[in-house]
Amino acid sequence: MSAPSSISAAPPFPDMTEPLRLDLKGLNCPLPVLKTGKALHALAPGGVLIVEATDPMAAIDIPHFCRQKGHRLVGEEKDGSVLRFTIAKS
């Protein structure tokens, strides 16, 4: 009989050491979500993208895009007028 295995938390981004960053500040709808989609398309599955945008519609559009395309929205935060999204590609 083998000893029970321990469960440890996996690192949040196991496939990449450095996430790709996308600065979309100053762009208005629909450009932030379109450029996010294009950047995610170029990433390998498991890759991580950090998006920064100032368009208030991005708070709705980017999470919706992630749900529709099956990507994982790892984090979402607001720093003043800047919205920051951390997305793991499915």
Backbone bond lengths (Angstrom), bond angles and torsions (degrees), N, CA, C in turn:
res aa  C-N    CA-C-N  psi(-1)  N-CA   C-N-CA  omega(-1)  CA-C   N-CA-C  phi
1 M - - - 1.444 - - 1.521 108.88 -
2 S 1.302 116.92 130.79 1.455 119.77 -177.65 1.525 110.30 -88.69
3 A 1.324 114.95 157.25 1.464 121.02 178.52 1.520 109.24 -70.48
4 P 1.330 118.00 146.63 1.462 119.94 178.56 1.524 110.33 -61.56
5 S 1.298 115.14 140.13 1.459 118.84 179.30 1.522 109.21 -81.20
6 S 1.305 115.49 147.95 1.462 119.42 178.10 1.519 108.85 -90.88
7 I 1.289 115.77 148.11 1.461 121.83 179.26 1.522 107.30 -103.27
8 S 1.310 115.32 125.18 1.459 118.95 177.23 1.514 108.48 -121.93
9 A 1.296 114.22 151.61 1.466 119.60 -179.83 1.517 109.26 -71.21
10 A 1.307 115.81 132.62 1.463 120.95 177.48 1.524 108.76 -76.83
11 P 1.320 117.30 149.68 1.464 118.66 175.15 1.525 109.58 -59.50
12 P 1.334 117.87 148.61 1.460 119.54 -174.98 1.521 114.07 -62.40
13 F 1.320 118.48 -28.43 1.457 122.08 -178.19 1.521 109.27 -131.98
14 P 1.340 118.33 75.01 1.458 120.17 -172.81 1.522 114.77 -67.60
15 D 1.325 118.81 -23.52 1.459 120.49 -174.23 1.523 114.37 -89.82
16 M 1.316 117.09 -12.02 1.457 119.53 -176.99 1.512 110.12 -137.08
17 T 1.319 116.20 143.44 1.456 118.88 175.18 1.519 109.80 -86.96
18 E 1.298 117.57 -31.61 1.468 121.44 -177.88 1.528 109.43 -131.19
19 P 1.337 117.38 119.42 1.473 118.70 178.70 1.530 111.51 -69.04
20 L 1.304 116.04 153.79 1.455 122.71 174.25 1.517 107.88 -77.03
21 R 1.326 117.73 136.35 1.467 121.65 -179.89 1.526 109.22 -111.48
22 L 1.327 114.96 138.66 1.456 121.57 -178.57 1.530 108.17 -128.74
23 D 1.335 117.00 115.44 1.467 122.59 -178.99 1.525 108.44 -96.82
24 L 1.324 116.16 106.16 1.464 121.49 -179.45 1.524 111.72 -114.01
25 K 1.326 115.71 20.41 1.463 119.93 -179.99 1.533 109.22 -62.17
26 G 1.337 115.30 135.96 1.456 121.14 178.80 1.519 114.18 92.40
27 L 1.334 117.91 -12.65 1.467 120.51 178.29 1.528 110.07 -89.19
28 N 1.318 115.36 143.63 1.464 120.63 -179.75 1.524 110.98 -107.64
29 C 1.332 114.23 161.98 1.457 124.09 179.34 1.531 109.90 -51.54
30 P 1.295 117.80 133.62 1.466 131.47 10.30 1.523 114.09 -98.99
31 L 1.334 118.56 8.20 1.466 120.50 -172.72 1.529 114.91 -59.15
32 P 1.344 120.61 -42.19 1.466 117.70 -179.47 1.532 113.59 -58.11
33 V 1.317 117.71 -44.64 1.465 118.78 -178.64 1.537 110.88 -72.87
34 L 1.312 118.25 -34.72 1.467 120.55 178.22 1.528 111.21 -65.60
35 K 1.327 116.73 -44.76 1.460 120.62 179.62 1.528 111.43 -69.76
36 T 1.330 117.19 -32.62 1.461 120.80 175.13 1.524 109.83 -63.48
37 G 1.329 116.73 -44.90 1.460 120.99 178.20 1.517 112.22 -60.53
38 K 1.321 116.63 -42.45 1.465 120.82 -179.89 1.530 110.82 -64.88
39 A 1.340 116.77 -41.83 1.466 120.32 179.52 1.529 110.80 -66.30
40 L 1.328 117.57 -40.65 1.466 120.71 178.80 1.527 111.03 -65.79
41 H 1.312 116.57 -35.95 1.468 120.58 179.24 1.532 110.43 -59.91
42 A 1.328 116.91 -34.96 1.461 121.56 -177.88 1.529 112.87 -78.80
43 L 1.335 117.92 -15.67 1.464 121.54 -178.73 1.525 111.41 -83.96
44 A 1.305 115.67 151.63 1.465 121.29 172.92 1.529 108.48 -76.18
45 P 1.319 118.27 153.70 1.471 120.40 175.67 1.534 110.40 -53.53
46 G 1.313 115.63 135.88 1.463 121.37 -176.92 1.515 113.06 90.83
47 G 1.335 116.66 -12.47 1.456 120.56 177.83 1.523 110.61 -66.22
48 V 1.317 115.89 155.38 1.464 121.21 -176.44 1.520 110.22 -118.61
49 L 1.323 114.86 136.97 1.454 122.86 179.37 1.520 108.30 -123.69
50 I 1.330 116.52 130.82 1.462 121.67 172.93 1.519 106.81 -109.22
51 V 1.330 115.25 121.42 1.462 122.07 -177.18 1.521 109.00 -112.23
52 E 1.333 116.60 132.49 1.454 121.51 173.13 1.522 107.78 -118.58
53 A 1.337 115.64 128.46 1.462 121.43 -178.18 1.525 109.14 -142.00
54 T 1.323 115.58 157.10 1.464 120.69 177.31 1.521 112.43 -114.27
55 D 1.316 117.97 -9.73 1.463 121.06 179.05 1.531 108.98 -70.82
56 P 1.341 118.79 120.35 1.470 120.81 -178.91 1.528 113.07 -57.24
57 M 1.326 118.64 -28.09 1.467 121.41 179.46 1.529 112.20 -67.53
58 A 1.331 116.98 -20.67 1.467 120.15 178.62 1.526 110.49 -62.48
59 A 1.331 117.71 -28.35 1.466 121.49 178.70 1.529 111.41 -62.73
60 I 1.312 116.83 -25.10 1.467 122.16 177.18 1.530 110.14 -97.99
61 D 1.327 115.84 -47.22 1.468 121.21 -172.14 1.527 114.32 -65.74
62 I 1.327 118.09 -45.04 1.458 119.93 -174.47 1.533 111.58 -69.93
63 P 1.347 120.07 -46.66 1.471 117.86 175.10 1.531 112.87 -60.24
64 H 1.331 116.87 -38.42 1.461 120.68 178.07 1.533 110.53 -63.21
65 F 1.320 116.73 -44.27 1.460 122.01 177.50 1.532 110.54 -58.02
66 C 1.333 116.81 -44.70 1.466 120.55 -179.92 1.526 111.03 -61.60
67 R 1.323 117.16 -43.82 1.467 120.39 178.40 1.522 111.16 -62.57
68 Q 1.323 116.58 -43.83 1.457 121.02 -177.65 1.526 112.32 -65.98
69 K 1.325 117.13 -37.36 1.472 121.23 -175.68 1.522 113.01 -94.99
70 G 1.331 117.42 -6.33 1.454 120.46 177.54 1.516 115.48 85.09
71 H 1.324 117.86 11.84 1.464 120.89 176.65 1.525 108.51 -81.01
72 R 1.334 115.88 156.04 1.463 120.25 -177.98 1.522 110.06 -98.88
73 L 1.329 116.17 120.34 1.456 121.79 175.50 1.527 106.34 -82.46
74 V 1.321 115.81 101.53 1.460 122.20 -174.44 1.516 111.21 -77.64
75 G 1.317 116.86 -36.93 1.461 120.62 -177.97 1.509 111.28 -154.31
76 E 1.312 114.34 152.29 1.463 121.75 179.14 1.525 106.75 -147.89
77 E 1.322 116.79 125.53 1.459 119.88 179.38 1.516 110.62 -146.23
78 K 1.317 114.56 163.25 1.461 120.86 178.76 1.516 108.20 -126.13
79 D 1.329 115.85 131.03 1.459 122.57 178.53 1.521 106.91 -127.18
80 G 1.333 117.04 93.16 1.457 120.80 -173.19 1.513 108.59 67.36
81 S 1.318 116.89 -122.22 1.469 120.14 179.26 1.529 112.33 -92.56
82 V 1.322 117.31 -1.70 1.467 120.94 -176.92 1.526 110.02 -93.04
83 L 1.325 114.91 125.98 1.461 122.64 173.80 1.520 107.45 -97.70
84 R 1.326 116.90 132.65 1.464 121.15 -178.34 1.531 108.84 -123.67
85 F 1.325 115.53 126.33 1.473 121.98 -178.42 1.532 108.00 -121.34
86 T 1.307 116.11 134.16 1.458 121.49 173.43 1.530 106.25 -112.20
87 I 1.326 114.88 120.87 1.465 121.53 -172.89 1.515 109.50 -125.03
88 A 1.337 116.21 132.03 1.468 121.86 173.28 1.525 107.43 -103.32
89 K 1.322 115.98 125.72 1.464 120.81 -178.98 1.523 110.36 -70.32
90 S 1.336 115.43 136.72 1.472 119.40 178.34 1.517 110.18 -82.04
